[in-house]
Amino acid sequence: VPPVRPRQPNVVLLLSDDQDVSLGGMTPMAQARRLLVERGAVGANVFAHSPICGPSRAQLLTGRYFHNLRVDPTVEPKPRPPRESCMHVNVTRVHNATFAPLLRDAGYTVGLFGKY
C-alpha cells in the first residue's frame, strides 16, 4: 500500500481593484460584500505596492517589483504596442511568469480568470 500523503491546503486568491471608498468603488460590490465581508472575510492589514491597478496586479501575480516589470522608455517603438504594454507594465514580463506554474508543478489545479 502506498503511503498516504497529507492533503495540500486549498489556495484561493481573490483580486479586485477600483475599491476606493471615497470614489464610490464599493457601490457595485454589494453582492461581494454580502458574500465575503458579512461572512467574516476581511482584510485588516492590506498593502498595495502601486496605487494603479495594472502595475499592482502584475506585481502580485509575479512577485516582482514594478521597476522590474515596467516598459523600458528607451526601447523603440514608442509607445509600445498594446499587446506588449498595459498601464506602463511590460506584459511580456508578466505572461507565463506568474506564481501559477509553481503551484501547478507542486500538484495544484490552477486557473486564472478575469483580467489578470
C-alpha positions as CSV (number, residue, x, y, z in Angstrom):
1,V,0.0,0.0,0.0
2,P,1.5,3.4,-1.0
3,P,1.9,5.9,1.8
4,V,-0.8,8.4,2.3
5,R,0.4,11.9,1.5
6,P,-1.1,14.7,3.6
7,R,-3.6,16.8,1.7
8,Q,-2.4,20.1,0.5
9,P,-4.3,23.2,1.7
10,N,-6.6,25.0,-0.8
11,V,-5.4,28.3,-2.0
12,V,-7.9,30.9,-3.3
13,L,-6.8,34.4,-4.3
14,L,-9.4,37.0,-5.0
15,L,-8.1,40.1,-6.6
16,S,-10.2,43.1,-7.0
17,D,-9.5,46.7,-8.0
18,D,-11.2,50.1,-8.0
19,Q,-12.4,49.7,-4.4
20,D,-11.8,53.3,-3.4
21,V,-14.5,54.2,-0.9
22,S,-14.3,57.9,-1.5
23,L,-14.9,57.5,-5.3
24,G,-17.7,55.0,-4.8
25,G,-15.8,51.9,-5.8
26,M,-17.6,49.7,-3.3
27,T,-21.1,50.6,-4.6
28,P,-21.2,47.9,-7.3
29,M,-19.7,45.4,-4.9
30,A,-22.8,44.9,-2.7
31,Q,-23.0,41.2,-3.6
32,A,-19.3,40.6,-2.9
33,R,-19.6,42.4,0.4
34,R,-22.6,40.2,1.3
35,L,-20.9,37.0,0.3
36,L,-17.5,37.8,1.8
37,V,-17.4,40.6,4.4
38,E,-20.7,39.8,6.1
39,R,-19.5,36.2,6.5
40,G,-16.2,37.2,8.1
41,A,-13.7,37.5,5.3
42,V,-12.0,40.9,5.8
43,G,-8.6,42.3,5.1
44,A,-7.4,44.2,8.1
45,N,-3.8,44.5,7.2
46,V,-3.7,45.2,3.4
47,F,-1.0,46.8,1.3
48,A,-0.5,47.7,-2.3
49,H,2.9,48.3,-3.9
50,S,1.4,50.6,-6.5
51,P,-1.7,52.8,-6.5
52,I,-2.6,51.8,-10.1
53,C,-4.4,48.6,-10.7
54,G,-2.4,47.2,-13.6
55,P,1.1,47.5,-12.0
56,S,-0.2,46.4,-8.7
57,R,-1.8,43.3,-10.2
58,A,1.4,42.5,-12.2
59,Q,3.5,42.8,-9.0
60,L,1.2,40.5,-7.0
61,L,1.0,37.8,-9.7
62,T,4.7,37.7,-10.4
63,G,6.3,38.5,-7.1
64,R,8.4,41.2,-8.8
65,Y,8.5,44.9,-8.1
66,F,7.2,47.3,-10.7
67,H,10.7,48.6,-11.6
68,N,11.4,45.0,-12.9
69,L,8.1,44.9,-14.9
70,R,7.8,48.4,-16.4
71,V,8.1,49.2,-20.0
72,D,11.6,50.5,-20.8
73,P,11.0,54.0,-22.2
74,T,14.3,53.9,-24.1
75,V,13.3,50.9,-26.3
76,E,11.7,51.6,-29.7
77,P,8.9,51.6,-30.8
78,K,7.5,54.3,-28.6
79,P,4.8,53.9,-27.4
80,R,4.9,50.1,-27.2
81,P,2.1,48.1,-29.0
82,P,-0.9,47.3,-26.8
83,R,-0.1,43.6,-26.9
84,E,3.2,44.4,-25.1
85,S,2.1,47.2,-22.7
86,C,-0.7,47.9,-20.3
87,M,-0.5,50.8,-17.9
88,H,3.3,51.1,-18.1
89,V,3.7,47.3,-17.5
90,N,5.7,45.3,-20.0
91,V,3.2,42.4,-20.2
92,T,5.7,40.1,-21.8
93,R,7.4,40.1,-18.4
94,V,4.1,39.0,-16.7
95,H,2.5,36.5,-19.1
96,N,3.7,33.0,-18.2
97,A,5.7,34.4,-15.3
98,T,3.1,34.3,-12.6
99,F,3.1,32.0,-9.5
100,A,0.5,29.7,-11.2
101,P,3.1,27.4,-12.8
102,L,4.8,27.0,-9.5
103,L,1.6,25.9,-7.9
104,R,0.8,23.6,-10.8
105,D,4.2,22.0,-10.5
106,A,3.5,21.4,-6.8
107,G,0.4,19.4,-7.7
108,Y,-2.3,22.1,-7.6
109,T,-5.0,22.6,-10.2
110,V,-4.6,26.2,-11.2
111,G,-6.9,28.7,-13.0
112,L,-6.6,32.4,-13.7
113,F,-9.9,34.1,-14.6
114,G,-10.8,37.6,-15.5
115,K,-8.4,40.4,-16.4
116,Y,-5.1,39.4,-14.9
